[in-house]
């Protein structure tokens, strides 16, 4: 009998050991597009975490009532509904942020992380633990976005969350441009996978 997933294990997996960007290499388009500023990255990450968590919760709650041949369409409909709610919220209460993020909020619908968690986890697990799984994957995504944005913003603008930290430092124009996100994401992936390989080798060593 398969062991039921526990909250701690699901959180650890989504945040670190199976991070959707670093190890699954999904959801990287928005990670490259909105990471020039930390505030943009934080809002984008929270939005995706909310959509992923609530979509997984809803998909799991309806899994026994959804015909298999229309499963994917139902999942897209559920995800779209939550993305629309996020978009409306940002337009109403954070109009400047809505403009800054532009089309990338709407493109949350196409983010592979959300559909991936709905198919791989929510479709076969209980609603609460599915919501935790979605939340963990969303926050794992957010952590990577913030790590990239931290380097880009402080070197490109001399600020952190818009507050001036390095007023006299030379600005790195490259960090403001999208290609810098490719390099930084590649470095993060290399570091994360290198650590994973070291842990696996250490675990294989005879005691």
N, C-alpha and C positions, 0 to 999 in steps of 0.2 A: 504493500500500500504506500502510495506516494506521500511524503511528508508535506504537511500544509505549510505554506510560507508564513514566517513570522514578521512582525512589524520591523524589528531591528535589522533583520537580514535583508528585507526588501529595501529599507532606507539606505543601508550601507552599499547595497548593490547599485541602486540608482544614482547615488551621490558620487561614489568612488570606484568600486571594483568593476562595474560595468557601465561606466559613464557613457551616455548616448553619443556624445561628440568624440571623446577621446578614444573609446574602444570600439563602439559600433559605427563610428564615422557617419552619423546621420544628423540632419538638422543643421548642417554647417553653413547653408546659404545666408541665413539671417545672422549667424554668428560672425560672418565676415562683413556683413553690410552695416550693422548698427553699433559696432564696437568702437567707434571713434570717441564716444563719450560714455562715462560710467553711468550717468543717470539714464540715458537711452537704453543701455544694456540692462540695467536693473528693472526698468519698467517692462521691457520686452520679455525678460526672464520671468517676471511675476505673471505677466499675461499668459505666457505659454504654460507655466506651471498650473495656473488656474484652469485653463482650457484642458490640459492633459488630465488633471485630477478629476474634474467634473465629467469629462467625456468618458474616462475609464469607469467612474462610478455609475454613470447612466447606462453604458454599454453592458456592464456586468449585471445591473439590475434587470435589464431587458433581455439578457442572453437566452433565457429559456422560453421567451415568447417571440423571438425573432426568427423567421424562416431562414434557413441557411442560404438559399439562393438569392436573397436580397440583403444579406448581412452587411456587405460592404457599403451598400447604398444607405442603409440605416445609420451606419457608423459615420459616414460623411455628413449626413443630415444632422446628427447630434453634434458633431464637431463644429459644423457651420453655425448652428444656433448659439453655441457658447462664444464663438469668435465674434459674431454680430453683437452679442451683449458687451464684450470687451471693447469693441470698436465704438459702440454707442456711449459707453462710460467715458472713454478717453475724449471723445468729441465734446461731451457735455461738461466734464469736470477738468480735463487737462487738454484744452485745445492746442496749445503750443506743442505739447508732447505728441499729440496726434499728428500734427503737421510734420514734426521732426521724424517720426517713424514712417510716415507716408504709407505706401502700399504694403509694407512688411507686416503690419497688423493683420490685414486681410489675408496675406499669404500664410498666416499661421495654419490655415485650413490644410495647406499642402505639406505642412511639416511632417516628415516621416516619423518623428518621435511619437506624435500623438496616435497616428494610425498603428504604428508598431506596438505600442503598449496596449492598445485596444485589442489587437489581434493576438499578440503573444501572451498577454496576461489577463486582461479583463474578461476575455471571452471564456476563460476556464476557471476563474476564481471569484470569490465572494465580493460584494460591492465595497465594503470598507477597506479590505486589504488592496483592492484594485485602485481605490482612490489614493491610498498611501503610496502605491507603486507609481502612479501617475505624478503625484506630488514630488516624490524623490527624483524621478527622471527629469521633471521640470526644473527642480532646484539644482540638479547636477548640470543641466544645460546652463542655468543662470551663473553658477560658479565659474564655468569656463568663459562665458561672456565677460564677466566682471574682471577676470584675470587678464584677458586680452585688452579690455578697455582701460584697465589701470595703467598698463605700459604705454598704450597709444596716447591716452589723454595727458599723462604727466610729461611725456617726452615731446608730444606734438603741440600741446597748449600750455604746459606748466601748471595745470590745474588738476584737482581731484574733486569730482562732483561739482564742478564749476568754481571751486574756491582756489584762489591763486596760491600755489605752493612754492614754485620756482620762478619768481618774477624776473630774475636776471639771467636765467639759463638760456642757452641757445636752443631755438625751436627746431625739432627734427621734422622737416616738411614731409618726409616719407611716411612718418607715423600718422599723419592726417589722411593719407591716401589709402584706398582699399588694399593695395598689394601688401602693405605691412601686416594686415590681419592674416594673410596666407602664411607669411614667415613665422609669426608668433604662434599661430595655431599648430603649425608643423613642429615647432620646438616643444610646445606643450604635449603634443601627441608622442613625440620621441621620448620625452622625460617620463611620461606616464607609462608607456609600454616598456621602457627600459626597467622601471621599478617593478613592473609586473613580472617580467622575465626573471629578474633577480630573486623575487619572492618565490617563484615557481621552482627555480633551481635550488634555492635554499631548502625548500620543502622536500625536494627529491633526494637531498643528501642523506646518507645513512647516519643514524644517531648512535 
